[in-house]
Amino acid sequence: MVLATLIRQNFFINQFPTSLINKQDGIDQRIQANQTLDKQNAIKRTELKAETAANMEILESQARYRFGLIKKGEIYYQITPQNP
């Protein structure tokens, strides 16, 4: 009687092998989606670093040109043209 109840519960009500396969397929799809998102995130991080580096270069150039700022450890030389 117990065995019949367990078989009925697992195979007919819970649809044991089919539900397990469906859940595994869902997990596999999510793993693949996560891997795709990880690749896209890596690309976006690289793009962001490139943009940030370019923006910092522009900012540094403007700071040097407009305000005469220098980096720590640099020596500033100013060459002025002589009028004859």
Backbone bond lengths (Angstrom), bond angles and torsions (degrees), N, CA, C in turn:
res aa  C-N    CA-C-N  psi(-1)  N-CA   C-N-CA  omega(-1)  CA-C   N-CA-C  phi
1 M - - - 1.433 - - 1.542 110.84 -
2 V 1.356 116.10 -46.40 1.461 120.78 179.12 1.519 110.25 -62.66
3 L 1.314 115.88 -43.49 1.458 120.44 -179.90 1.536 110.94 -62.16
4 A 1.270 117.38 -42.60 1.463 121.58 179.19 1.531 110.21 -63.69
5 T 1.328 117.21 -39.74 1.468 121.44 178.78 1.523 110.67 -65.60
6 L 1.332 117.32 -43.75 1.462 121.16 178.75 1.531 111.86 -63.63
7 I 1.310 116.25 -42.72 1.463 119.88 178.89 1.524 109.97 -63.63
8 R 1.328 116.08 -45.86 1.472 120.59 178.67 1.531 110.49 -60.14
9 Q 1.314 116.28 -45.12 1.470 120.93 -178.06 1.528 111.20 -63.62
10 N 1.320 117.24 -48.30 1.466 121.17 -175.34 1.525 113.57 -73.60
11 F 1.306 117.68 -45.60 1.458 119.82 -171.80 1.518 113.95 -89.65
12 F 1.320 117.71 -36.02 1.460 119.08 -175.03 1.531 112.63 -96.65
13 I 1.312 117.36 -43.10 1.468 120.17 -177.20 1.532 110.62 -83.31
14 N 1.325 117.33 -50.30 1.473 121.21 -178.10 1.521 113.22 -85.02
15 Q 1.316 117.47 -10.46 1.470 123.19 -177.55 1.531 109.91 48.33
16 F 1.324 114.71 58.24 1.460 123.63 -169.83 1.524 116.01 -45.64
17 P 1.291 122.57 -64.66 1.467 117.34 -173.31 1.535 112.37 -68.47
18 T 1.315 117.41 -36.83 1.458 120.84 -177.30 1.517 111.50 -67.29
19 S 1.309 117.64 -44.82 1.464 120.63 -179.16 1.523 111.01 -65.09
20 L 1.314 117.37 -37.38 1.462 121.13 178.40 1.524 111.14 -65.57
21 I 1.311 116.61 -42.14 1.466 120.89 178.98 1.525 110.20 -65.78
22 N 1.332 117.53 -42.62 1.467 121.34 178.84 1.527 111.24 -62.21
23 K 1.315 116.34 -42.13 1.469 119.58 179.24 1.528 110.75 -65.62
24 Q 1.327 117.67 -40.01 1.459 120.82 178.32 1.516 110.73 -65.22
25 D 1.337 117.84 -39.07 1.470 121.05 176.51 1.521 110.65 -62.18
26 G 1.328 116.64 -41.71 1.464 120.64 177.62 1.517 111.81 -62.30
27 I 1.311 116.09 -41.06 1.470 121.10 178.30 1.524 110.20 -64.48
28 D 1.326 116.86 -43.72 1.468 120.82 179.48 1.533 111.31 -62.24
29 Q 1.337 116.76 -40.27 1.464 120.22 178.13 1.522 110.98 -64.45
30 R 1.330 117.32 -40.65 1.466 120.55 179.53 1.525 111.24 -67.63
31 I 1.326 116.76 -37.17 1.467 120.32 177.34 1.527 109.73 -63.18
32 Q 1.325 116.30 -44.35 1.462 120.19 179.72 1.532 110.53 -64.85
33 A 1.328 117.66 -41.21 1.470 121.12 178.12 1.523 110.44 -63.48
34 N 1.323 117.23 -40.69 1.468 121.09 178.42 1.523 111.60 -64.95
35 Q 1.315 117.65 -38.99 1.461 120.65 177.68 1.523 110.83 -64.88
36 T 1.326 116.74 -40.51 1.467 120.71 176.82 1.519 110.59 -62.79
37 L 1.329 116.60 -43.82 1.459 120.70 178.87 1.522 111.54 -65.00
38 D 1.325 117.55 -37.04 1.465 120.84 176.84 1.530 110.98 -61.92
39 K 1.330 116.63 -41.90 1.467 120.47 178.24 1.525 110.49 -64.64
40 Q 1.331 116.61 -43.72 1.461 120.17 178.99 1.520 110.91 -63.81
41 N 1.326 117.32 -39.39 1.465 121.12 177.99 1.519 111.38 -63.52
42 A 1.328 116.79 -40.60 1.468 120.12 178.39 1.529 110.51 -62.41
43 I 1.329 116.40 -41.07 1.464 120.29 178.31 1.522 110.13 -63.91
44 K 1.326 117.11 -44.64 1.468 121.13 179.97 1.522 111.38 -64.09
45 R 1.333 117.65 -38.55 1.472 120.40 177.52 1.524 110.46 -62.54
46 T 1.327 116.61 -42.08 1.463 120.80 178.73 1.526 110.72 -63.76
47 E 1.325 116.78 -43.92 1.466 120.34 178.32 1.520 111.07 -62.45
48 L 1.329 116.19 -42.01 1.458 120.60 -179.61 1.524 111.19 -64.60
49 K 1.327 117.06 -41.21 1.467 120.15 177.57 1.521 111.01 -62.92
50 A 1.327 116.80 -40.20 1.461 120.65 179.84 1.523 110.53 -65.49
51 E 1.334 116.43 -43.45 1.462 119.74 178.62 1.521 110.93 -65.27
52 T 1.317 116.35 -42.30 1.457 120.21 -179.80 1.524 110.61 -63.64
53 A 1.332 116.52 -41.93 1.470 120.00 178.98 1.523 110.47 -63.41
54 A 1.333 116.72 -42.62 1.466 120.13 179.55 1.529 110.05 -65.58
55 N 1.326 117.11 -42.62 1.464 120.44 179.07 1.525 111.32 -64.56
56 M 1.321 116.80 -39.07 1.463 119.94 179.29 1.529 110.26 -67.59
57 E 1.316 116.93 -35.58 1.462 120.49 177.99 1.527 110.35 -65.03
58 I 1.329 116.09 -42.71 1.472 120.31 177.58 1.522 110.08 -64.60
59 L 1.320 116.93 -44.35 1.463 121.63 179.63 1.524 110.89 -61.18
60 E 1.330 116.47 -43.88 1.463 120.82 178.90 1.528 110.84 -63.37
61 S 1.322 116.21 -42.15 1.459 120.34 178.84 1.522 110.92 -61.40
62 Q 1.314 117.05 -43.70 1.459 120.98 179.62 1.534 110.82 -65.84
63 A 1.325 117.25 -39.92 1.469 120.74 178.79 1.529 110.57 -63.38
64 R 1.312 116.43 -39.62 1.467 119.60 179.30 1.531 110.53 -69.42
65 Y 1.320 116.51 -45.80 1.459 120.65 -174.98 1.530 111.82 -71.33
66 R 1.323 117.90 -49.79 1.465 120.86 -174.78 1.524 113.98 -76.80
67 F 1.336 115.77 -41.05 1.456 119.20 -170.66 1.524 113.69 -112.31
68 G 1.328 117.92 -3.96 1.449 121.14 178.85 1.521 113.46 68.17
69 L 1.317 117.63 25.85 1.467 120.99 -178.93 1.521 110.34 -75.27
70 I 1.318 115.25 149.25 1.462 121.23 178.03 1.519 108.75 -129.83
71 K 1.319 115.86 159.42 1.459 121.10 177.47 1.515 109.85 -79.22
72 K 1.321 114.99 159.75 1.449 120.42 177.17 1.528 109.05 -63.78
73 G 1.318 116.49 130.54 1.456 121.27 179.09 1.523 113.89 92.50
74 E 1.337 118.15 -7.58 1.460 120.77 178.10 1.525 110.36 -87.95
75 I 1.289 114.58 155.83 1.466 120.51 176.02 1.521 106.98 -112.50
76 Y 1.300 116.45 130.14 1.465 122.05 -176.54 1.524 109.67 -94.46
77 Y 1.317 116.28 125.52 1.461 122.15 174.88 1.518 107.45 -118.19
78 Q 1.302 116.46 132.94 1.448 120.38 176.54 1.518 108.23 -119.23
79 I 1.290 115.50 124.97 1.463 121.53 -179.83 1.522 107.21 -108.79
80 T 1.303 114.59 122.15 1.466 119.23 179.73 1.524 108.66 -110.83
81 P 1.296 117.66 139.38 1.463 120.20 179.12 1.529 109.98 -73.11
82 Q 1.313 115.75 143.83 1.462 120.19 178.26 1.510 109.31 -94.07
83 N 1.316 116.43 134.94 1.458 120.66 177.81 1.530 108.39 -89.77
84 P 1.349 119.14 128.87 1.478 120.18 -178.22 1.493 113.11 -76.87
